[in-house]
Amino acid sequence: MKLNLIAASALLAFAGASQAANYDMGTLTPPDSFAGQSAVFASGAAIDDHWMFMLDSAADASGLFSRTFAKGVGAITGFAASITGGSLPGPAAFALNTTSSAQTLEAAGLLGAGSYDIHVTGMSTKANTRYSVLVDVTPAVPEPSTYALMLAGLAGVGAIARRRKA
């Protein structure tokens, strides 16, 4: 009886652990990318994964971040993801796009140096379900309006200096 209780407890602990996973993508230095896949999920399995990465402080202080998870439609219900950490004030949700052939979670934005955690959740509705991961980080490039504003400021400083000299 005691052996059965221990075996049942171990089986439940193992089954719960196989539902969630932590993946370390390492340090990404712009321009850099990471591609991978999740573990395989059984039908009815809860997905509760964490994908962690770090943006190198020696790199540009911000980067463009995009991440895509894809799997045939109907394979994952409640498919969702959010990112926390680094320069973000709180969790930022990914947008879910569904087509006839895929479910995709996407997000893009500037990220400062630091550690980040992407939490992926859902429920597998088919056996042998997995999702793909793609993370791209690129150096931040100022928009043309930033250069225009900087040039206008320099012109203003030059005009004031010229007036004071005259």
C-alpha positions as CSV (number, residue, x, y, z in Angstrom):
1,M,0.0,0.0,0.0
2,K,2.8,2.4,1.0
3,L,4.7,1.5,-2.2
4,N,1.6,2.2,-4.3
5,L,1.2,5.6,-2.7
6,I,4.8,6.5,-3.3
7,A,4.6,5.2,-7.0
8,A,1.4,7.2,-7.6
9,S,3.0,10.4,-6.1
10,A,6.1,10.0,-8.2
11,L,3.9,9.5,-11.3
12,L,1.8,12.6,-10.6
13,A,5.0,14.7,-10.0
14,F,6.6,13.4,-13.2
15,A,3.4,14.1,-15.2
16,G,3.1,17.6,-13.9
17,A,6.8,18.4,-14.6
18,S,6.5,17.2,-18.2
19,Q,3.8,19.8,-18.9
20,A,6.0,22.8,-18.2
21,A,9.5,23.6,-19.4
22,N,12.1,26.3,-19.0
23,Y,14.2,27.1,-22.1
24,D,17.3,29.2,-21.9
25,M,18.1,31.0,-25.2
26,G,21.3,32.5,-23.8
27,T,22.6,35.9,-24.4
28,L,21.6,37.6,-27.7
29,T,23.8,40.4,-29.0
30,P,22.2,42.4,-31.9
31,P,22.2,41.4,-34.7
32,D,21.4,37.9,-33.5
33,S,18.6,35.3,-33.7
34,F,17.4,32.1,-32.0
35,A,15.3,29.4,-33.6
36,G,14.0,26.3,-31.8
37,Q,11.0,24.1,-30.9
38,S,9.1,23.3,-27.8
39,A,8.8,19.8,-26.3
40,V,6.1,17.5,-27.8
41,F,2.8,17.7,-25.9
42,A,0.2,14.9,-25.6
43,S,-3.5,15.6,-26.3
44,G,-5.1,17.4,-23.4
45,A,-1.7,18.6,-22.0
46,A,-1.4,22.0,-20.5
47,I,1.3,24.2,-21.9
48,D,3.1,26.4,-19.4
49,D,6.6,27.2,-20.9
50,H,9.1,29.9,-20.1
51,W,11.6,31.0,-22.8
52,M,14.3,33.2,-21.2
53,F,17.0,35.2,-22.9
54,M,19.3,38.1,-22.1
55,L,20.2,41.1,-24.2
56,D,23.9,42.0,-23.8
57,S,24.5,45.3,-22.0
58,A,27.5,45.9,-24.2
59,A,25.2,45.8,-27.2
60,D,22.9,48.6,-28.3
61,A,20.6,49.5,-25.3
62,S,17.5,48.5,-27.3
63,G,16.7,46.0,-30.0
64,L,13.8,45.0,-32.2
65,F,12.2,41.9,-30.8
66,S,9.8,39.5,-32.8
67,R,8.8,36.1,-31.8
68,T,6.6,33.6,-33.6
69,F,5.0,30.3,-32.4
70,A,3.2,28.3,-35.1
71,K,1.2,25.1,-35.2
72,G,-1.7,23.8,-37.3
73,V,-5.1,25.4,-36.3
74,G,-6.9,23.6,-33.6
75,A,-3.7,22.1,-32.1
76,I,-3.5,24.5,-29.2
77,T,-6.5,26.2,-27.5
78,G,-6.0,29.3,-25.4
79,F,-2.6,29.9,-27.1
80,A,-1.1,33.0,-25.5
81,A,2.2,34.5,-24.6
82,S,3.5,37.5,-22.7
83,I,7.0,39.0,-22.1
84,T,8.4,40.5,-18.9
85,G,11.7,41.8,-17.6
86,G,14.4,44.2,-18.7
87,S,13.2,47.6,-19.6
88,L,9.5,46.7,-19.7
89,P,7.2,48.3,-17.0
90,G,5.1,45.1,-16.9
91,P,3.9,42.1,-18.9
92,A,3.4,42.8,-22.6
93,A,1.0,40.4,-24.4
94,F,1.6,38.9,-27.9
95,A,-1.0,39.2,-30.6
96,L,-2.6,36.0,-31.7
97,N,-3.2,35.6,-35.5
98,T,-5.0,32.5,-36.8
99,T,-5.1,31.4,-40.4
100,S,-6.3,28.2,-42.1
101,S,-2.8,26.7,-41.6
102,A,-1.3,28.2,-38.5
103,Q,-1.7,29.9,-35.1
104,T,0.9,32.6,-34.6
105,L,1.8,34.7,-31.6
106,E,3.7,37.9,-32.6
107,A,5.2,40.9,-30.8
108,A,7.8,43.5,-31.8
109,G,9.2,46.5,-30.0
110,L,12.3,48.1,-28.6
111,L,13.9,46.3,-25.7
112,G,16.8,47.6,-23.5
113,A,19.6,45.5,-22.2
114,G,18.6,43.0,-19.5
115,S,17.0,39.6,-18.8
116,Y,13.6,38.7,-20.3
117,D,11.1,35.9,-19.8
118,I,8.4,34.9,-22.3
119,H,5.6,32.9,-20.8
120,V,3.7,30.7,-23.2
121,T,0.4,29.0,-22.2
122,G,-2.3,27.0,-23.8
123,M,-3.8,23.5,-24.0
124,S,-2.8,20.9,-26.6
125,T,-5.9,19.4,-28.4
126,K,-4.0,16.9,-30.5
127,A,-1.3,14.3,-29.8
128,N,2.3,15.2,-30.8
129,T,1.7,19.0,-30.7
130,R,4.7,21.3,-30.6
131,Y,5.3,24.9,-31.5
132,S,8.2,26.7,-33.2
133,V,10.1,29.7,-31.8
134,L,12.0,32.4,-33.7
135,V,13.5,35.4,-31.9
136,D,15.3,38.2,-33.9
137,V,17.1,41.1,-32.3
138,T,18.6,43.9,-34.3
139,P,20.3,47.1,-33.3
140,A,17.9,50.1,-32.9
141,V,18.0,52.5,-35.8
142,P,16.7,56.0,-35.3
143,E,13.7,57.1,-37.4
144,P,14.2,59.9,-39.9
145,S,12.1,62.2,-37.7
146,T,14.7,61.8,-35.0
147,Y,17.5,63.1,-37.3
148,A,15.2,65.9,-38.5
149,L,14.6,67.0,-34.9
150,M,18.3,66.8,-34.1
151,L,19.2,68.9,-37.2
152,A,16.5,71.5,-36.3
153,G,18.0,71.8,-32.8
154,L,21.5,72.2,-34.1
155,A,20.3,74.9,-36.5
156,G,18.5,76.7,-33.6
157,V,21.7,76.6,-31.5
158,G,23.7,77.9,-34.5
159,A,21.3,80.7,-35.1
160,I,21.4,81.8,-31.4
161,A,25.2,81.7,-31.4
162,R,25.4,83.8,-34.6
163,R,23.0,86.4,-33.2
164,R,25.0,86.8,-30.0
165,K,28.2,87.2,-32.0
166,A,26.8,89.9,-34.2
